[in-house]
């Protein structure tokens, strides 16, 4: 039953959030906070990661952008 509920929730998130899961949105919000809410910078950082890993899911790209930003800031 849990598996069915999981699939239903995933389908709901896809419909409501355009394929973005709640965790993807949370990661994007965290990245936005790190760059003082500059959404242009958020998109540029994600696109940079996409050039490195073109087939990676968006959540992985956002996580990589967060990690890279943390490393760069020391």
Buried (B, 14 or more C-beta within 10 A) or exposed (E): EEEEEEEEEEEEBEEEEEEBBEEBBEBBEEBBEBBEEEEEBBEEBBEEBBEEEEEBEBBBBBBBBBEBBEEEEE
